[in-house]
């Protein structure tokens, strides 16, 4: 669903796309307010997909990571309310996309949120632990250090 990037055949400019992404991001942030009603599931999913498309168009960097994370958070909220596993699976994938580069602001937070959600989805704390361990290894490799092995 979210892996397909939308192609634009209109006469929009790059600044139009930036304004559109900003408006989508604002709508998504409003939906994340715990007091805000989520509305129809299909509307929330469409919003998440639109934000994700904006992230894909953005490419790489902090803004793309922020948009990936925002789309993931919308899907996570839908999962927490509706309980459909597919929403959580897609959110985990988006958190992974957001945390592709842990050096980018928000990358570590996205990786951590994805790890916890993966564990919640599996209903297994060992999945959370394994995901967090992988993040730790990625961070150590990025900094050129290898963490000490875990105690038995």
Secondary structure, 3 states (H helix, E strand, C coil): CCCCCCCCCCCCCHHHHHHHHHHHHHHHHHHHCCCCCCCCHHHHHHHHHHHHHHHHHHCCCHHHHHHHHHHHHHHHHHHHHHCCHHHHHHHHHHHHHHCCCCCCCCHHHHHHHHHHHHHHHHCCHHHHHHHHHHHHHHHHHHCCCCCCCCCC
